[in-house]
Amino acid sequence: MDNPGSMPHSSTSDFAPPAAPPAAFAPELPAPWRRFRGLAPFLRMSIAGEDLRPLAQALLAQVDRSPDDATLWLNLSLVMQCLEQHDLGLAMQAQALQLQRVYRIAATCAPPTRRLLMLMVPGDLAANTPLDCLLEESDIELIFYYLGSAEQPFVAPIPAHDAVLVALGDSDANAPLLAALEQALAHWGRPVLNAPALIPATRRDRLSALLQGAPGVSMPAIVQVQRSKLAEVAAQRAQAATLFADCAFPLIVRPVGSQAGRDLARVTQPRELAEYLARVPEPAFFVAPFIDYRSADGLYRKFRIAMVDGRPYVSHMAASAHWMVHYVNAGMYEDAAKRAEEARFMDDFDAFCARHQAAFAAIQERLALDYYCMDAAQAADGRLLIFEIDHIMVVHAMDSEALFPFKQRHMARLRTAVRDLLLRRTGAQPGAALSAPPDSSVPPSQP
């Protein structure tokens, strides 16, 4: 996923927050920042080029006044992570979760149209589905519930809710918790979106195996390889072909569990692989063949697509001279011609979907998740080239309307689709008059 902590302009890797000013002299934090905000407002500020450091300092001062305010700690954690202060942000998150495990983003109406319980795990900005970036300022109340261990997932009372979203991503660390949730949610009594049994299929190597042979889909073989085996290839004590069938340089290598391009590299020969291993001290890696997906003009084009109940919705398209395309560094903010191309792609997305209808249908049939996103391109042979699929990617409607006037209507369609999915699963027809939400007491079988 594109890293929400790597937005242009305001992020800084050398920011160290100063000591908070004495509480008696620090200005009072404005009321909106005392509520739990989720990632969305901080991401919007970062995208807009606003400096987040004054807000971080104001939050620090307020925490000094109110050290037992869990919401302040969690907001501060999100700001620090957006400022790329990863360890400090996670320490502040841990402080928040010691005080409180449940946080709410209120709906724009009272009572809310629906209440969505989002099951989360502690972690960085890429650990959970950032649905608040899509459903901010909506009539849906989002309830962030931070789970405990696999032995005791529910460490706090479960709030009333109308549906559940399993928001945590797949990882080796989360595997026991997902297994525990599979049992706990089997007879929950409320609709469950993104059932925990389906989430492990999004791991890169499993996804690759799952999609091999799917009509209209191209996805390179991806295998998990231990460091020692890669070291043998790097030292030329073994051939690349020993890693997997038909394996040959150039290769794409990344640590297992990495996101947002962290330590992702293209290596063209054993010497480069040796240099890569010397600077990346990880025990295991995902390895795949490099697929040259350049267009005729020499640019690489990648698009992000959200799948909602099996239907594709465009999020963005980026064009870059570099093979590793991230929207924030592809020049989309600086290049009007690229933005115009993105507008054409988004406006013609229905035709794109018609061309790749078989691919989208095959992916949905094999994954069966309710909501997820994919990073993809069009392969040279016309198939849909899949790089990654999961439910924790960031999609949002926060880009400047002045620079991206075409995006709002497309993102509005996606927002409506997610809301309609929730309404359908909770027994309401989209567009119909809504009564009060059904009673959502905790199912009797649950803690």
N, C-alpha and C positions, 0 to 999 in steps of 0.2 A: 504494500500500500504506500501511497505518497504520505510522507511523514508530516502530520499537522504541526509538528514543532519545527519545520523547516520552511515556513512561509517566508516570502521576501520581506526585506526591509527591517523588521523590528527584532528578529531573533538575533541573539548574540551569544557566542560560546564563552566569552570571558566575563560575563556579568556575575558579580558577587554581590548579593544584596547587602547594603550597609546595615549597621545595627539600627533597629527601629528607633525613631525619635521618642523621647520620653512621652508617655501617654498623656501627661498633663498638658503638653504643648503640641501634640500632633493633631492635625485637623480630623474632624469626625469623618469616617468613611461614609459616602453616600449610601442611602438605604438599599438601592438595587444591588449593590455589591455585597450586602450582608446576607442576601438570600443565596441558596444554591443555584448556580447558573449553568452548570455543565460546561462542556468544552466550547459550545457554539459562540458565545460573545467574545471570548478570548481569541478564538480563531478568526473571527470577523475583524477584530482590531488588528491582528497580525497581518491579514491579507491586505487591509487598507493602509498598511505602512505605519500604523500608530505605534509609538514606543510604549511597551508594556511595563517598563521599569518603574515609572511613577506609581502605577496601580499596584505593583508588587510591594513597593515601599509603604503605600497606604494600608495595604492588607497586613503587612508586618506590624505596623503601628497598632492596628486594631486588634490583632492577635495578642499583642502585648497587654492591651486593656482587658481582653476577654479570652484568656488562654483555654477556657473550657468550651469554647464555641466551635463545635465540630465543622459546621458549615464554612466558617472562615478558613479553617485549616485546609479543607478540601478545595475551596476556590483558590487558595494560595498555591496548593500543590499543582493545580492545572496551569496557573500562570507561570510557575517556575519551569514546568516541563515545556511550555511554549517558548520559554526563554532558553531552552536547551540545558537547563540545570537539572539533569535527569535524576541524579542521586538525591539531591536536596528535595526535589519534588516528590519523590517516592517516600522519603522520610516524613515529609509533611502529610502525605496521604496516610501513612501508617498511624500518625498521631490522630488524624481525623477518625480513622476506623476504630481506634481504641475507645473513642468517645461515643461513636454512633455508627451504625451499619446501614441505615436507611435514609435516603435523601430524595427529595421530590422537586420536580420542575412542574410548577402549577400550570393548568390549562388556562386558556383565555376566557373561559366561562365557568360558572359555578351553578350546579355541579358540572364536572367535566363530562364530555360526551362518552368517553371511555377512559379507563385507568389501566395502563400497561405496566405490569411488574417486570422489570428487566433484571435478570439474574446475572450478576457481574462478579469478576474476581479482582482483587487488588493487582495493580500493575500499571504499566505506562500507558501512553495514549493509544497504543495499538493493541491493548489487551482485550478490549470489548467493543461491541457494536456501538458506534457513536451516533445513535439514532436521533439524539437531540439536535445534531447539526442539520437534520432533515425536517424534524417535526417541531422546531422551536416556534413559539408564538402560535400554537395550534390549540384546538379544543380537546386534545388528548393529554391527560396527565401522565407524565413519565415518572415511575417510581424506581429509583436506583437501589437495588438490594445487593449489598456486597456479601458474598457467601463466605463461609468458613472453610473447614477442611472436608475431605471426603468422608471422614468419620462423623462429622457434625456440620453438614452444609448450612443449615438454617440456625444461625446463632442469635437471631433477634426475632421478635414476633413478626409474623407475616402480615403486611397491611392488606386491607380490602382491595381487590383488584378484579378486573374483568377478563384479562388474558395475561399470559406469561410469554416473554421472549427470552430464550436462552441466549444471552449476549456474549458470554465468554468464548474466546477463540480456542482452536485446537492447539495443544502443545503437549510435550511429554509430561510436564508438571500438572497440566489440567486433566490428563486422562483419567486418573482415579475419581476426580470430582465429577466429570461428565458421566462416568459409569454410575456413580451414586445418584446423580440427577435422573438418569434414565429410570432407575427404580422408583425414586421419589415422585416423579411426574407421571408415572404410568396411570395412576388413578386420581389425578389432581382435582378434577371436577371443574376446571376452567380450560379453555382452549390453550394449547401450547404451540407457539410458533418456533420454528427451527429446533425441532426435537433433538435432544442431546445425542441420540444414537446416530444422527446423520452428520454431525459436525466433524468427526474424525476423517471423513472422506475428503475434506478440504486440504489436508496436509499435502504438500507438493508432490511427493512420490506416489501417494495413494491416488490423488486426483489424476495424475498422469496415467497410471495403470487403468483407472476407471474409464477414462475417455479414449483409450486406444481403440481405433476402429469405429468410433462414433461417426455417423454420417455427417459429412460436411465440416468435421472438426480436425484440426491439426494441433497436436500438442507433443512436443519432444519428450522422449523418454527421460525421466528424472529418477535418479536413484540416490539413496542415502549411502554414503561411503565414509568409513572410519579414516581418521587422520593417517594411521599407519599405512593403509593401502594407498592413499594418495601420495604419501611420501615415497613409496616404492616407485610409483610412476614418475614422480619428480626427479628421483635419483637415477632413472632409466634402468632400474632393476626389474621393472615390469612394463609391459606395453599398456597404452590406454585401453586397448580392447579387452583387457582383463576386468575393467570396471563394469562394463555391461556390453551387450551385443552391439556390434557395429560402432562402438565408441571410438572417436578420433578427435584430434585437435582441429579447430579451436573448441574449447569447452567453457561453459558457464559454471562458476563455482560460487557457493555462498554457504555460510554456516547454517546448520539446522536451527530453525527458530528465528532467523534474522528477518527483519521487515524494512521497508522503505529504502532498499538498496544498500543497507549496512553491510559492508565487506563483500558486496557483490562484485565479481570480476570476470573478465573474459581473458582466458589464457590461451596462448597459441602454440606453446611448446613446453617441454619439461622444465627448462630453466625458469620460465615465467611462473610455472606452478610452484617451483621451489621457493622463489622470491615471495610468492603469495603466502605460502605456509609459514615462512619466516616472520611475517608481520601479522598473521591472524592465528592466534594460539587457541583454536577451538578443537574439540575432540571429534566432531563429526560434521559432514558437509553434504549438501545436495549438489549433485553434479548432473549436468545436462549438455547435450550438444548445442552449439551456437547456431541459431537459425538466422540467416541473413534476410531480413524482411524489409529492406530498403525499397522505396518506390523508385520509379524511373528517374526522378529528379535528384536522387541520392539522399533524400530525407527519410527518417524512420517515423512512422505514424502509429500512435497507440491511442486506444480509446478505452474509456471506462463506462461500463454498462451495468446498470442495476437490474436485477431480475426480481419481480414482485409477483408472487403466485404464478410463476411460469412465464410471465410476459416481460420482454426487455424494454428498458427505458434508458435513454442516453443521458450520461452525466457530463462527460467532456471528451474532447479529442485534442491531442497535442502532437506537434510535428517538431522534430529535432534532428540536428546533424549527428547526434551521438546515439549509439545503439541503446543505451540505458536511458529511457525516456521517463522523466518525471515532469509533471505539469509545471511545477514551480521553477524549474531551471531550463525549460524548453524555449524560453523567449516569448511565451504567449502574451505576457503583460506588455512587452516592449514592441512587438511586431504586429502592426495592423493587418498585414497580409495574412499572417497566420490566424489571427482572430477571424478574419473574413472567411478563411477556409473552414475553420471550426464551425462558424455559423452555417455555412452551406451543408456541412456534414450533419449537423444537428437538425437542420430543416428538412433534409432528405432522409432522415433516419428510418422512416417507414419503408422506403424503398430498400434501404440496407437490410432491414429486418426481413423483408420478403425474399431477398437473395439468400439469406442465411437462416431461413425458417427451419430447415431440417436440422441444422446445427443447434439452434436454440432449443428445439424440441428434444433432441437427444441429450443435451446437457441437463435439462430439467428432469427428464425421465430417470437419469442415472443418479442425480444428486438429491432431488426431491425436497430441497430446502424451500421454505416459504419466502425468505428474503436473503439475497446475497448479491455480491458484485463481482464483476470480472474485469481484468485488464486483458485486452486482446488487440489483435491487428488483423489485417487481411494478408494471408500468405500469398506467395507468388503464384500458386496454383488456384487461387480464388477461395480456398477454404478459410474458415475462421481459425486464426492462430491464437491459442490460449496461452497466456503467461501465468496467470494466477486467478484463483477463484476463492473467495471466502466472504464471510458476512461482517468482517470487522474493518473493511475499507471505509474511508471517509468520502461521502458524497454530500454536497451542500449547495445552497443557493446564495452564497455570500459574496460572489464576485461583484465588482463595481458595475452598476447598470450603465454608467457612462462608457466604460470600456467594453462591456459584454451585454449590450441591450437585448441580445437574442436569447440569453440563457434563462431569463426568468420564466418565460412561458413553458419551457421544457422542464425546468425543475418543478414548476407548479403541477405539471402532469404527474411527475414522480411522487411528489408529496401527497397528491390526491390518491394515487394508487396505493400508497402505504396505508393511508387512513382508511380507504375503502376495504383493503384486506382485513384490517382490524375489525371493521364493522361487520363484514361478512362472517368472520369467524366467531363473532359474538352474537350472531343471530339477527342482525339488522341489514336491510338492503341499502346500499349506497344511494344517497339522494332522497331516501324516504324520511318522513318526519320521525324524530327520535323521542322515545319516552325516556324517563330517568333510567340510568344504568341499572342492570339487575343487581340484586344483593350479592356481595362478593365476600362473604365470610370465609375463613380458612376452611378448606375441606377437612372433614372430621379425621381423616386418616393421617393428616399432616401435623407436625409439631406446632 
